[in-house]
Amino acid sequence: METLQKTGLKLHNEIEKGDSTQCHMREMGTAHLMEIMNDYDLLPIKNFKYGQMPEALSLASWEFKKLFTQGMPDGCWFGCSLSCCKAVDNFEPRTGPYKGHKVCVDGPEYETGAGCGSNLCIWDPKDVVEINFYCDTYGVDTISFGTSTAFAMECYEYGILNKERTGGLDLTWGNADAALELLHQMAKGEGFGVIVGQGVRRMKRIFTEQYGADSQLMQDMGMEAKGLEYSQYMSKESLAQQGGYTLALKGPQHDEAWLIFMDMVNNHIPTFEDKAEALHYFPMFRTWFGLQGLCKLPWNDIEPEDNAQTDEPAKVPEHVQNYVDIYKAITGKPMDKHELIRQSERVYNFQKVFCLRMGGGLRQGDIPPYRAMGPVTEEEYLSREERYEKVLKEKAGISIEGMSILQKMKALRDFRYDQYDKLVDAVYKRKGWTKEGIPTIEHLKSIGMDLPEVVEVVKRFL
């Protein structure tokens, strides 16, 4: 009990002193990321085409803060000092079955603001709040809704979809009325909402087979992997985050590894081996939170004042030790920071083998759509032309003099897929897997996951 009290008080004090100068989680929750991602050209806009627009400031955290009404310990867990969950009380929806009623809206979080706001070019915070409310009410994931609707809107832009095919819905960028109607249709199982509600993977096939869409374009711009829609960060310029998304066992979400700043902004993991180490450690560390029923936010959304001076600031080593101390104090079992990772490795590799058993889990499922890596269209290329040409000249070592835009785009695409393949090789090696992504029996033995049923599945693939 003494250890728990000491560690808990230390964490409470850190939050009390540091949150107002760090992430402002108690004021605005994860919505504080909206303007930060826009500043760094990482906020998804128009189905992840772009990462920055001046209009995005209308969705900045201070705009959502005007709507938040719960200045109290929130409903996530009453005893939490961070209190990052936010709500909009007495909100009146303007559409749907709750039109005119006063409702309480849980959120929006950053992912909802980006996915149902900037990625659709919907710039009114109240429209985002209404989409948030109805997604929660209908049991629809806001990330999948935002990414699926953005895909449909881009198809509408290109003429693959039209009002005849959408049942009269005008899916132009920024049309909040159409986005809300689409959501209501999904919930009722009616109209074009039935199509979009099936997600990006099925829409790619439907639009190709029924509407004659180019299958390569569908694959390139369809922001899904393993059947899951991408969460809301632009990974074009971060090789490590491309891997963090697509190598994640359940698909491209950032629960396993959020490495954009560590990789792209701070350049802390420059080599393939550095990236592979990060793509081993952080998915394992984050898995551990789930195993213990803990929230990850007090780990790195609030940091000790001297964290930047530590050997590995991205890991927040003092907080890692906090979790080790808490685990030992509660369970009475031995634990150190290395065994913490091994605990997760056993579970993570079991999950990987389960994926194999269910027909997935191989390397071919770990390849991103190209939009997660680079520019699919000429307008995308031109929006970052200077940056892309610098990559071609300085990183790829290609002389671009006399090359057309399409030639430069192809050269960039080839280079980025080559880099990604090398990253996957390095990550698989670090994780103890074969080049096809299958855990070796030797590795399973080394971590204590060589259960007969697990080994039996693996042997089918080796």
C-alpha positions as CSV (number, residue, x, y, z in Angstrom):
1,M,0.0,0.0,0.0
2,E,2.8,2.4,0.8
3,T,4.3,2.0,-2.8
4,L,0.8,2.5,-4.3
5,Q,0.2,5.7,-2.3
6,K,3.7,7.1,-3.1
7,T,3.5,6.3,-6.8
8,G,-0.1,7.6,-7.1
9,L,0.6,10.9,-5.4
10,K,3.6,11.4,-7.6
11,L,1.5,10.9,-10.7
12,H,-1.3,13.1,-9.4
13,N,1.2,15.9,-8.7
14,E,2.7,15.6,-12.1
15,I,-0.7,16.0,-13.7
16,E,-1.7,18.9,-11.5
17,K,1.6,20.8,-12.3
18,G,2.3,19.8,-15.9
19,D,-0.9,19.3,-17.8
20,S,-1.6,23.0,-18.3
21,T,1.8,23.4,-20.0
22,Q,1.9,20.1,-21.9
23,C,-1.2,18.6,-23.6
24,H,-4.0,20.4,-21.8
25,M,-5.9,17.1,-21.5
26,R,-8.0,18.3,-18.5
27,E,-9.2,21.3,-20.6
28,M,-9.7,19.9,-24.0
29,G,-8.9,16.2,-24.0
30,T,-7.5,14.7,-27.2
31,A,-9.0,17.5,-29.2
32,H,-5.9,19.5,-28.4
33,L,-4.2,17.6,-31.3
34,M,-6.3,19.2,-34.0
35,E,-4.2,22.4,-34.4
36,I,-0.9,20.5,-33.7
37,M,-1.5,18.0,-36.5
38,N,-2.5,20.8,-38.9
39,D,0.7,22.8,-38.0
40,Y,2.8,19.7,-38.8
41,D,1.0,18.9,-42.1
42,L,-0.3,15.6,-40.5
43,L,-4.1,16.3,-40.3
44,P,-6.0,14.2,-42.8
45,I,-7.9,16.2,-45.3
46,K,-9.9,15.0,-48.3
47,N,-9.4,11.3,-47.7
48,F,-5.8,11.7,-46.6
49,K,-4.8,13.7,-49.7
50,Y,-3.5,16.6,-47.7
51,G,-2.3,17.2,-44.2
52,Q,-2.9,20.9,-43.8
53,M,-5.5,23.6,-44.7
54,P,-6.2,27.1,-43.2
55,E,-9.8,26.2,-42.8
56,A,-8.8,23.5,-40.3
57,L,-8.4,26.1,-37.6
58,S,-12.2,26.3,-37.4
59,L,-11.9,22.8,-35.8
60,A,-9.0,23.8,-33.4
61,S,-9.3,22.7,-29.8
62,W,-10.3,26.1,-28.6
63,E,-13.4,26.0,-30.9
64,F,-14.4,22.7,-29.3
65,K,-13.6,24.0,-25.9
66,K,-16.4,26.6,-26.4
67,L,-18.9,23.7,-26.6
68,F,-17.5,21.5,-23.8
69,T,-19.6,21.8,-20.7
70,Q,-18.2,19.3,-18.2
71,G,-15.7,21.0,-16.0
72,M,-15.6,18.1,-13.6
73,P,-14.2,14.6,-13.1
74,D,-15.7,12.8,-16.1
75,G,-17.4,9.6,-16.8
76,C,-14.4,7.6,-17.9
77,W,-13.3,7.0,-14.4
78,F,-14.3,9.4,-11.6
79,G,-11.0,9.2,-9.7
80,C,-8.8,10.1,-12.6
81,S,-6.8,13.4,-12.2
82,L,-6.2,13.7,-16.0
83,S,-10.0,13.8,-16.7
84,C,-9.5,13.9,-20.4
85,C,-13.0,12.8,-21.5
86,K,-15.2,15.8,-22.5
87,A,-18.8,16.2,-23.3
88,V,-21.2,18.6,-24.9
89,D,-24.4,18.9,-22.7
90,N,-27.8,20.1,-23.9
91,F,-26.9,19.8,-27.6
92,E,-29.7,20.0,-30.0
93,P,-29.3,17.8,-33.2
94,R,-30.7,19.4,-36.3
95,T,-31.4,16.1,-38.1
96,G,-32.5,12.5,-37.4
97,P,-34.7,11.0,-34.7
98,Y,-33.4,13.3,-31.9
99,K,-33.9,16.5,-33.9
100,G,-34.8,19.3,-31.4
101,H,-34.2,17.2,-28.4
102,K,-31.5,18.1,-25.8
103,V,-28.9,15.4,-25.7
104,C,-25.5,14.8,-24.1
105,V,-22.7,14.1,-26.5
106,D,-19.6,12.2,-25.3
107,G,-16.7,13.9,-27.1
108,P,-15.6,14.7,-29.7
109,E,-12.1,13.1,-29.4
110,Y,-9.3,14.0,-31.8
111,E,-10.1,11.0,-34.1
112,T,-13.7,12.1,-34.5
113,G,-12.7,15.7,-35.1
114,A,-10.3,14.7,-37.8
115,G,-12.2,11.8,-39.3
116,C,-15.7,13.4,-39.3
117,G,-14.4,16.9,-39.7
118,S,-11.2,17.7,-41.6
119,N,-11.1,14.5,-43.6
120,L,-14.6,15.3,-45.0
121,C,-13.9,19.1,-45.2
122,I,-16.7,19.7,-42.7
123,W,-15.5,22.8,-40.9
124,D,-18.4,23.5,-38.5
125,P,-17.6,22.0,-35.0
126,K,-21.4,21.6,-34.3
127,D,-21.7,19.4,-37.4
128,V,-18.9,17.2,-36.1
129,V,-20.5,17.0,-32.7
130,E,-23.8,15.9,-34.3
131,I,-22.1,13.2,-36.3
132,N,-20.3,12.2,-33.1
133,F,-23.6,11.9,-31.3
134,Y,-25.4,9.8,-33.9
135,C,-22.4,7.5,-34.4
136,D,-22.5,6.8,-30.7
137,T,-26.2,6.4,-30.7
138,Y,-26.2,4.0,-33.6
139,G,-23.2,2.1,-32.5
140,V,-21.1,3.2,-35.5
141,D,-17.3,3.7,-35.1
142,T,-16.5,7.4,-35.9
143,I,-13.1,6.5,-37.4
144,S,-14.5,4.0,-39.8
145,F,-17.4,6.3,-40.6
146,G,-15.1,9.2,-41.4
147,T,-12.7,7.3,-43.5
148,S,-15.4,5.4,-45.4
149,T,-17.3,8.6,-46.1
150,A,-14.2,10.4,-47.2
151,F,-13.5,7.5,-49.7
152,A,-17.1,7.8,-51.1
153,M,-16.7,11.6,-51.4
154,E,-13.5,11.3,-53.3
155,C,-15.2,8.8,-55.6
156,Y,-18.0,11.3,-56.1
157,E,-15.4,14.0,-57.0
158,Y,-14.0,11.7,-59.7
159,G,-17.4,10.9,-61.2
160,I,-17.3,7.3,-60.1
161,L,-20.3,8.1,-58.0
162,N,-23.1,10.5,-59.0
163,K,-26.6,11.3,-57.6
164,E,-28.2,8.5,-59.5
165,R,-25.8,6.0,-57.9
166,T,-26.1,7.5,-54.4
167,G,-29.8,7.8,-54.4
168,G,-29.8,11.6,-54.7
169,L,-27.0,12.2,-52.1
170,D,-24.7,15.1,-53.1
171,L,-21.4,13.7,-51.6
172,T,-19.3,16.8,-52.4
173,W,-16.6,17.7,-49.9
174,G,-17.9,19.5,-46.9
175,N,-21.6,18.6,-47.3
176,A,-22.5,17.9,-43.7
177,D,-26.2,17.4,-44.5
178,A,-25.3,14.5,-46.9
179,A,-22.9,13.0,-44.5
180,L,-25.5,13.0,-41.7
181,E,-28.2,11.6,-44.1
182,L,-25.7,8.9,-45.1
183,L,-25.2,8.0,-41.4
184,H,-29.0,7.8,-40.8
185,Q,-29.3,5.6,-43.8
186,M,-26.6,3.3,-42.4
187,A,-28.5,2.9,-39.2
188,K,-31.8,2.2,-40.9
189,G,-30.3,-0.2,-43.5
190,E,-31.5,2.0,-46.3
191,G,-30.3,3.6,-49.5
192,F,-26.7,4.3,-50.3
193,G,-25.9,4.1,-46.6
194,V,-26.0,0.3,-47.0
195,I,-23.1,0.5,-49.4
196,V,-20.9,2.9,-47.5
197,G,-21.8,1.1,-44.2
198,Q,-19.9,-2.0,-45.5
199,G,-16.6,-0.1,-45.3
200,V,-13.8,0.8,-47.7
201,R,-12.7,-2.7,-48.6
202,R,-16.1,-3.8,-49.9
203,M,-16.8,-0.4,-51.5
204,K,-13.6,-0.8,-53.6
205,R,-14.9,-4.1,-55.0
206,I,-18.4,-2.8,-55.5
207,F,-17.3,0.4,-57.3
208,T,-15.0,-1.6,-59.6
209,E,-17.4,-4.3,-60.5
210,Q,-20.6,-2.2,-60.7
211,Y,-19.4,1.3,-61.8
212,G,-16.3,0.5,-63.8
213,A,-13.9,2.2,-61.4
214,D,-10.2,1.7,-62.0
215,S,-9.2,-1.1,-59.6
216,Q,-5.7,0.3,-59.1
217,L,-7.0,3.7,-58.2
218,M,-9.5,2.1,-55.8
219,Q,-6.6,0.2,-54.1
220,D,-4.3,3.2,-54.0
221,M,-6.8,5.6,-52.4
222,G,-8.9,3.2,-50.4
223,M,-7.6,3.8,-46.9
224,E,-8.0,0.4,-45.3
225,A,-5.8,-2.6,-44.6
226,K,-6.9,-5.9,-43.2
227,G,-10.4,-4.7,-43.8
228,L,-10.0,-1.9,-41.2
229,E,-10.3,1.8,-42.0
230,Y,-7.2,4.0,-41.2
231,S,-7.2,6.2,-38.2
232,Q,-6.6,9.9,-38.5
233,Y,-2.9,10.6,-39.1
234,M,-1.1,11.3,-42.3
235,S,1.7,8.8,-42.6
236,K,3.1,9.8,-46.0
237,E,6.3,11.2,-44.7
238,S,6.8,8.7,-41.8
239,L,8.0,5.3,-42.8
240,A,7.9,4.1,-39.2
241,Q,4.2,5.2,-38.9
242,Q,3.4,3.4,-42.2
243,G,4.7,0.3,-40.5
244,G,3.0,1.1,-37.2
245,Y,-0.3,1.3,-39.0
246,T,-0.2,-1.6,-41.4
247,L,1.8,-4.1,-39.4
248,A,-0.7,-3.7,-36.5
249,L,-2.4,-7.1,-36.0
250,K,-6.0,-5.8,-36.2
251,G,-5.3,-3.2,-38.9
252,P,-4.3,0.4,-39.3
253,Q,-5.0,2.0,-35.9
254,H,-2.5,3.7,-33.7
255,D,-3.0,1.7,-30.6
256,E,0.1,-0.3,-31.3
257,A,2.5,2.4,-32.3
258,W,2.3,6.2,-32.8
259,L,5.7,7.1,-34.1
260,I,5.2,10.1,-36.4
261,F,6.8,12.6,-34.1
262,M,9.6,10.3,-33.0
263,D,10.3,9.4,-36.7
264,M,9.4,12.4,-38.8
265,V,9.7,15.4,-36.5
266,N,12.5,14.5,-34.1
267,N,14.4,12.0,-36.3
268,H,15.1,9.7,-33.3
269,I,14.9,6.5,-35.3
270,P,16.8,7.1,-38.6
271,T,17.9,3.5,-39.5
272,F,15.7,0.5,-40.4
273,E,17.0,-1.2,-37.3
274,D,16.0,1.8,-35.2
275,K,12.6,1.8,-36.6
276,A,12.3,-2.0,-36.2
277,E,13.2,-1.7,-32.5
278,A,10.6,1.0,-32.0
279,L,8.0,-1.2,-33.9
280,H,8.8,-4.0,-31.6
281,Y,8.9,-2.2,-28.3
282,F,6.0,0.2,-28.5
283,P,3.4,-2.4,-29.7
284,M,4.5,-4.6,-26.9
285,F,4.4,-1.9,-24.3
286,R,1.0,-0.7,-25.4
287,T,-0.3,-4.2,-25.4
288,W,0.6,-4.4,-21.7
289,F,-1.8,-1.6,-20.9
290,G,-4.6,-3.7,-22.3
291,L,-3.5,-6.8,-20.4
292,Q,-3.6,-4.9,-17.1
293,G,-6.8,-2.9,-17.8
294,L,-4.9,0.4,-17.7
295,C,-5.2,3.6,-19.7
296,K,-2.1,4.6,-21.6
297,L,-2.6,8.4,-21.4
298,P,-0.9,9.0,-18.0
299,W,2.1,7.3,-19.5
300,N,3.1,9.8,-22.2
301,D,0.5,12.5,-22.4
302,I,1.9,13.9,-19.2
303,E,5.7,13.6,-18.6
304,P,8.1,14.3,-15.8
305,E,9.8,17.7,-16.0
306,D,13.2,16.1,-16.6
307,N,12.0,13.5,-19.1
308,A,13.8,15.1,-22.1
309,Q,17.1,14.6,-20.3
310,T,16.7,10.8,-20.0
311,D,18.3,8.3,-22.2
312,E,15.1,7.3,-23.9
313,P,12.6,10.1,-23.6
314,A,10.1,8.5,-26.0
315,K,9.6,5.6,-23.6
316,V,9.2,8.0,-20.5
317,P,11.4,5.7,-18.4
318,E,10.3,7.1,-15.0
319,H,6.7,6.2,-15.9
320,V,7.7,2.7,-17.1
321,Q,9.2,2.2,-13.6
322,N,6.0,3.4,-12.1
323,Y,4.1,0.6,-13.8
324,V,6.7,-1.9,-12.7
325,D,6.4,-0.7,-9.1
326,I,2.6,-0.7,-9.2
327,Y,2.4,-4.2,-10.7
328,K,4.7,-5.6,-8.0
329,A,2.9,-3.8,-5.2
330,I,-0.5,-5.1,-6.3
331,T,0.4,-8.7,-7.3
332,G,3.4,-9.4,-5.1
333,K,5.0,-11.0,-8.1
334,P,8.5,-10.2,-9.5
335,M,8.6,-7.8,-12.4
336,D,11.1,-5.5,-14.3
337,K,10.9,-3.5,-17.5
338,H,12.1,-6.5,-19.5
339,E,9.6,-9.0,-18.2
340,L,6.9,-6.4,-18.8
341,I,7.7,-6.6,-22.5
342,R,8.0,-10.5,-22.4
343,Q,4.5,-10.7,-20.9
344,S,3.2,-8.8,-23.9
345,E,5.3,-10.8,-26.4
346,R,3.6,-14.0,-25.3
347,V,0.2,-12.6,-25.8
348,Y,1.1,-10.7,-29.0
349,N,2.5,-13.7,-30.7
350,F,-0.5,-15.8,-29.6
351,Q,-2.7,-13.2,-31.3
352,K,-0.5,-13.3,-34.4
353,V,-0.8,-17.1,-34.6
354,F,-4.6,-16.7,-34.2
355,C,-4.6,-14.4,-37.2
356,L,-2.8,-17.1,-39.2
357,R,-5.3,-19.7,-38.0
358,M,-8.2,-17.5,-39.2
359,G,-6.7,-17.1,-42.7
360,G,-4.8,-13.8,-42.3
361,G,-1.5,-12.7,-40.7
362,L,0.8,-13.1,-43.7
363,R,3.1,-10.5,-45.3
364,Q,0.6,-9.7,-48.1
365,G,-1.8,-8.3,-45.5
366,D,0.9,-6.0,-44.2
367,I,1.1,-3.8,-47.3
368,P,-0.5,-0.3,-47.1
369,P,-2.5,1.4,-49.8
370,Y,-0.2,3.8,-51.6
371,R,-1.9,6.9,-50.3
372,A,-0.6,6.1,-46.8
373,M,2.9,6.2,-48.4
374,G,2.8,8.9,-51.1
375,P,0.9,10.9,-53.7
376,V,-1.7,8.9,-55.7
377,T,-2.7,11.9,-57.9
378,E,-0.8,14.7,-59.7
379,E,-2.5,17.3,-57.5
380,E,-1.2,15.5,-54.4
381,Y,2.3,15.4,-55.9
382,L,2.2,19.1,-56.8
383,S,1.0,20.1,-53.3
384,R,4.3,18.8,-51.9
385,E,6.4,19.0,-55.1
386,E,9.4,20.5,-53.5
387,R,9.5,17.9,-50.7
388,Y,9.0,15.0,-53.0
389,E,11.7,16.2,-55.4
390,K,14.1,16.5,-52.5
391,V,13.4,12.9,-51.5
392,L,14.0,11.7,-55.1
393,K,17.3,13.6,-55.3
394,E,18.7,13.3,-51.8
395,K,17.3,10.0,-50.5
396,A,16.7,8.0,-53.7
397,G,19.7,9.4,-55.5
398,I,17.7,9.9,-58.7
399,S,18.5,12.6,-61.3
400,I,15.1,14.1,-62.1
401,E,16.1,16.5,-64.8
402,G,13.9,16.2,-67.8
403,M,11.5,13.8,-66.0
404,S,7.7,14.4,-66.3
405,I,5.5,14.6,-63.3
406,L,4.2,11.0,-63.9
407,Q,7.8,9.7,-64.2
408,K,8.7,11.4,-61.0
409,M,5.6,10.0,-59.3
410,K,6.5,6.5,-60.5
411,A,10.1,6.8,-59.3
412,L,8.9,8.0,-55.9
413,R,6.4,5.2,-55.7
414,D,9.0,2.6,-56.5
415,F,11.4,4.1,-53.9
416,R,8.9,4.2,-51.2
417,Y,7.7,0.6,-51.7
418,D,11.3,-0.5,-51.7
419,Q,11.9,1.3,-48.4
420,Y,8.8,-0.2,-46.9
421,D,9.8,-3.7,-47.9
422,K,13.1,-3.2,-46.2
423,L,11.4,-1.9,-43.1
424,V,9.1,-5.0,-43.0
425,D,12.2,-7.3,-43.3
426,A,13.8,-5.5,-40.4
427,V,10.6,-5.6,-38.2
428,Y,9.9,-9.2,-38.8
429,K,13.5,-10.1,-38.0
430,R,13.3,-8.1,-34.7
431,K,10.1,-9.8,-33.8
432,G,11.4,-13.3,-34.3
433,W,9.3,-14.0,-37.4
434,T,10.1,-15.3,-40.9
435,K,10.1,-13.1,-44.0
436,E,6.4,-14.0,-44.5
437,G,5.6,-12.8,-41.0
438,I,5.3,-16.2,-39.2
439,P,6.7,-16.6,-35.7
440,T,9.4,-19.2,-35.6
441,I,9.1,-22.1,-33.3
442,E,12.4,-21.1,-31.7
443,H,11.0,-17.7,-30.9
444,L,7.9,-19.1,-29.5
445,K,10.0,-21.3,-27.2
446,S,12.1,-18.4,-26.1
447,I,9.1,-16.4,-24.9
448,G,7.2,-19.4,-23.4
449,M,4.5,-19.5,-26.0
450,D,5.3,-22.9,-27.5
451,L,2.0,-24.4,-26.5
452,P,1.2,-27.5,-28.6
453,E,-1.9,-25.9,-30.1
454,V,0.1,-22.8,-31.1
455,V,3.0,-24.8,-32.6
456,E,0.6,-27.0,-34.5
457,V,-0.8,-23.9,-36.4
458,V,2.7,-22.5,-37.0
459,K,4.0,-25.7,-38.5
460,R,1.4,-25.5,-41.3
461,F,3.1,-22.4,-42.6
462,L,6.8,-23.2,-42.1
